[in-house]
């Protein structure tokens, strides 16, 4: 059962045109997150609207357009939505939005092709042997891991922003409802409007992992799969990772977002976090074991941030904060003391 009210047609129209307020976008985003099929349907109408703008300068015979469009709309309308004599039927909200875009839909049917146009990539970025952070033409920030590279298209207004990725990267995408951001790898596709996520594409084992830090993303095996709300196209949210192989079923798992952030900028932020959790996380990050020796020490709370610091430096700061002794035993560490 839906926990968020169904948005009205005016709100969806403003959302598609990029005119919705922040609170309105949040309201619609919550409603969309309840059902991946809603995201796919909304994206279909966005494509229609974008295409209508791209062909708006062409000479257009509206009478001929209607004659071509009407039979298609009649055939596409489910029987339960076709009004019987003497009664009025309310179409679903997306059909109402489509009705307000009648000319755009007509243009779509007249000028669409059944094949995907090839993407022309005009620029490339490579990380070499180090991490590389770059700002794309739309103000999206991308961080490439060593040995990774990407290409991107012209980023023209109102058109899809396309990325071809080899390797691994973190994207902080500038939000633009009218220009979806699409990342393509050997294994599949990622589509977003504006969010933060990571993509790890390994050409050796043929696996791609997509993890969300903020917002939501649509992951699919192929662009055609986005039209189907099944295992070949899924929406994932913060703290989730989608794992896919080309043409294979997509699996979704949970992930620690702190670990993902650390992998790209070596930054750790603890906000009133108990030392027990801090020790576990540091052990996972630095591939070691950290013990706490002291009664109640695991319940002490830490608020601190660390950037590009070694484990020894981090433990040293924690030790000074709580008056603890740092003991190194082989490849393991222990924090000893009465603490808080």
N, C-alpha and C positions, 0 to 999 in steps of 0.2 A: 504494500500500500504506500502511495506517495506521501511523503511528509512535507513536501513543498507545494504550494498552490500552482496550478497551471497558469503560465503567463498569458497575458492577452496579446492580440495581434499587434497592437501598437508598440508594445515593449519589444517583441521579436523584431519588428521592422527597424526600430531604433538601434537595436543590437547589431543587426546585419549592416546597417549604414554607418556604424561607428559613432552614433550620436547618443547612446545610452549613458547614464551617469554611472559612477562607480558602484553605488548601492544597487542600481538596476542590473548591472552586469553580474554582481555577486548573486543576486536573487535568481537570475536565469542560469548562472553556472551551477548553483546548487540543484536546480531542477534537472538540468542536463545530466549531472553526475549520477542521478538515480537510474538511468537507463542508457546504455551505449547506443541503442537504436535512435534515441533523440538527437545525439551528437551527429550521427551519420546523416539523418534527415535534414538537420539544420545546415550541415556542410553542403548538401546537395543543392539547397536553395541559394547558398552563398555563391556556389559555382555558376548558377544560372544568372544571378545578379551581376557577377563579374563579367561574364561573357556578354551580357546585354550592353554593358558599358563599352566593351572593346569593339562592338560592331555598331554602335549607335550612330556613327557617321555614315554608314552605308545607306544607299537609297533603298527604301523599304515600302512595299505595297501592303498596307494593313489588311485590305480585303482578302488578298491572296493568302496572307499569313493566317488569318482566321480560318479560312477554308481548309488549310493544311493542319491547323492546330486542333480544331474542334473534334474531329474523329479520334485523335490521339488522346485528348482529355477524356472523352466519353469512354473509350476503351480502358483507360487507366483508372477510372473511378470505380472503386469497389461497389458491388451491388447494394450493400447496406447503406451506402452514402448517396445513392441515386434516389431523388425524391419521388415518392409515389403521388398520385393525384390526390389533392385535398389535404396534404400535410406538408409541414415545413421541417426539413432536417438540418441540424447544425453540423457543418463539416468540422473535422478536427482542426485544431489551431494552426497546424502547418499548412493545411489546404486553404485556410482563410488567408494566410500570408501569401501563398502562391497566387491567390486570386487578385491580390493587390498589386502583383507584379506581372500582370497578364501580358503586357508587351514584351517584358524580359523573357518570359517563357516562350512566347511565339518566336522571338529571335533565336532562342536556344534550339528549338526544334528545326528551324530553317537552316541554320548555319553550322550545327554541330557535326563533328566527324566521329565515327565509331572507333577511331584509333587514337592513341595518345601522341600528341605532338612531341618531337624530340626536344630535349632541353639544351639550350646553348649556354655552356658555362664560359664565362668571360674572364675569370680571375681565379687564382689559386693561392693557398697558404700552406706552408710546410713547417713542421716544428723542428726538424733535424734531430739532434741528440738531447735536446732540453725541452722543458715545458714552454709553451708559447701562448701568450694571450693576445688576441687581436679584436678589434672592433670592426664589424661589418658595416656596409653602407647604411643599413637601417638602424644602427646603434645597438644591434645585438652583440653581446660580448661572448666570445668563444675561447676556450682554453684547450689547446691540443696537448695530448701526452706525447712524450718522445716517440719518434718514428711514425707520426701520424700526419695526415694531410687532408685538405678539403678543397673543393672547387665550388663556386657559386655563380648564379646567373645575374642578370642585370638589376634585379630587385626593382622592377618598374612598378609605379603606383597602381594599386588595385589588382595586381597579378600575384600569383604564387611566388614566394621566395623559396628557391630550390638550392639544396646543398647536396653535394656528392662527397661522402666521407669514407676515408680509408684509415682505419685505426680507431682511436678513442678520443672523445672530446666531451667537454661540458659546455652547454649552451644556456645563456641567460637571454632569452628571446624578448625583444621589444614587442609589446602587444600591438596587434593590428588586426581587427576583425575582418577587414576587407582583403587582407593578403596573408593567407595561411603560410606558415613556415614549415617546409617539408625537408626532412633529412633522409637521403637514400644511401643505403649500403648494399653490399653484396647479398645480404640475407633478407632485407625488407625495408619498410618505410616507417617514418615517424612524422606525424602531423600535429602541429600545435598552433595556437593563436598568439600566446605570450606566456611564457613560463620558464622554469629552470629545470633542466634535466641533463642526464649523462647518457652517452652512447658508447658502448664498447663493442667494436666489430673485429672479430678475429678471423682472418682469412684462412688460417691453418685448420682450425677445428670447425669452421663454418657456422659459428654461433654468434648471435648478436644479443647484447643485453642492454635494455633501456630502463633507466631508473629515474624516478621523479622526485625532485627536491621541493618544488613548489608548483601549484596549479595541477593540470592534468594533460595527458597526451594520448593520442590515438596511435596504436602500433598495428601494423598490418604486414602480411607477407608480400602483397602486391598492391598497387593502387586500385586495381579492380576489386580487391577484397574489402576495401573500405565501404562498399555498398552492401555488405552482408554483416549482420550483427551475430557472428558466430565465432568459432575459435580461431579463424583466420584474421580477425580484426578485433582488438580489445582496447578499452579505455583504462588507463592506470592512473592512480592518484599518488600523492606524496607518501613515501615510505614503501612503495611497491616497485618491483622489478619485473619486466616482461622479458622472457627468454625465448628466442625463436631461431629456428633454422629455416633456410629457404624452403618454401612449400610445406613446412611442418607445422604442427599444432603449437600455438603460443601458450607458454606456461607463465603463471603469475606467482611471484613469491614476495614476502616482506623483506625489507632491507633497512639497515641502520643508516639514516641520512648523514649522520656525523661522519661515519666512515667514508661515505662518498665524497663529502666536502674535503676531508683530509687528503684523499687521494689526489686532488687537483691543486690545492693551494697550501697544504700542510698547516691548516688552521684548525684549532680546537677551541670551542666555546663551551664552558660549563656554567650553568646558572642554577645556583642552589642545589647542586647535584651531590648525592651522598658519595662518600669516599669508596664505598664498596663498588658502586657502579663505575666510578672513575678508574679504579684499579683494573676492572674487567675490560673497559674500553681501551685503556692504554696497553694492556697486555695483548689485545687483539690487533691493535694498530702496529705495535712494534714487535709482534711475534715473540712474546716472552710471557713470563708469569710474574705477577706482582702480588705479594702477600701483605696482609695487614696484621701486625702483631701488637695487640692492645685491646683491652676491654672496651667495647662500644665504639671503637675507632671507625668501623664501617658506616656508622650513622652520622659522622661529622659531615657538614655541608660545605661544598666548595663553589665559589663564584670567581671565575678567572678565565682569561683567554690566552692562548698560546699560538704563535705564528712562526713557523719554520724553526722550531727549537728541537733539540735532541731530547731523547727520553731522560737522560741524566739531568739536563737543565730543567725539564718539567718537574721531575721528582724533587729536585733541589728546592724549587720554589714552593712546592706543596709542603716539603719538610719544614721550611722556614715559617710558613703560614701557621702550621699547627704544632710547631716545636717537636718535630719527629726526627729520628735518626734513620738515615738511609743505609741499608746493608745490601751489598751485592754478593750473591752466592752463585758463582759460575755465571750462567746466562740468565739467572733469575734475580729479582729484587725483593726486598722486604722493607716496609715502613713500620718503625717501632716507636711506641710512646703512648702517653695517656691521651694525647690529642685534645679534642674539645671538651 
